[in-house]
Amino acid sequence: MNITELETCCPECKSSLVDDIHSGERICSMCGIVVMEQLADYGPESRSSSLEEKTKLTRASGQTTFSQHDLGIATEISISTKDFSGKTINYQVANQMHSLRKWQQRVRISSPRERRLANVLSMIGSTCQGLSLSSNVLETASMIYRNLDSKMEVKGKSVACIAAAVIYMACKQCDVVRSLDEICSGTGSNKDLKMRTKLSAKYYRMLVMELGSITAPVITMDKYISKISNLTSTDVRVERLALEIAEKTKDKNVADGKAPNGIAAAYLYIASILLGQNVLQRDVSSVAGVTEVTIRNRCKEILSGYKLNLTLRPSFAKN
């Protein structure tokens, strides 16, 4: 009798076999003879109701991430005072585990370059978490910094500012509208925010020069208009009209050398005036991050440079 027959039927009575998962044995359903011992369990280690809980309980998922300097494949020693069965670890074993944990951290980061990489990636992760950015932005920012670290020396540069510049470029690649001021405010306290924003802008220009202009795509005006409209709770009709005006004037040099937030705020304000909506310049300017004077100047440039002939469709008209 070959191995296949032994695994599918009983060697004595030719009956079917049953797997006993509690004892790890394969037995005959009729005579009870043990055909195989120590079965391998290929199922999950624990049962979970959600993907997040399953990810936390998995010990060997095989997933890697660029947001950690070792790609997340190193084993981490837990800081818990209990073992796998839930029993409390005694004092001597706890001290031994603490020493092992300390030496493991030292071994994982063995050179100044790895230490700098770990610091920058940690700052990128904490900033993305504070700004509620997606994991796609986090992975893209980590990948951009790794490419930058391999092409030029970043030693001596501010960790917070270089992290802000990398996240700003990652947001542009992922079509996420975030200003450099917002990202810099998420890297730390508001102290010296203007100076850190200026230094981050310098690092961003350096990124564009080193990595090429292909890695710095331009976000369309529609993204800025939608963002400001959502934050100010503007009527949907105002947003749609602002998008249509921006579409009509996109081939002109309206936004050349000007902040896109100010142009988007001007489009929204013009659309609100045309539809008779009560939208204050103060509210739009506070959300867009520009002054009221900037909005008025952009509105003058748009209205003086173009003659707008609008015919409101029934979707824009009041009900």
Secondary structure by P-SEA (a helix, b strand, c coil): ccaaaaacccccccbbbbbcccccbbbbccccccccccccccccccccccaaaaaaaccccccccccccccccbbbbbccccccccccccaaaaaaaaaaaaaaaaaacccaaaaaaaaaaaaaaaaaaaacccaaaaaaaaaaaaaaaaccccccccaaaaaaaaaaaaaaaacccccaaaaaaaaccccaaaaaaaaaaaaaaaaaaacccccbbbbcaaaaaaaaaaaacccaaaaaaaaaaaaaaccccccccccaaaaaaaaaaaaaaaacccccaaaaaaaacccaaaaaaaaaaaaaacccccccccccccc
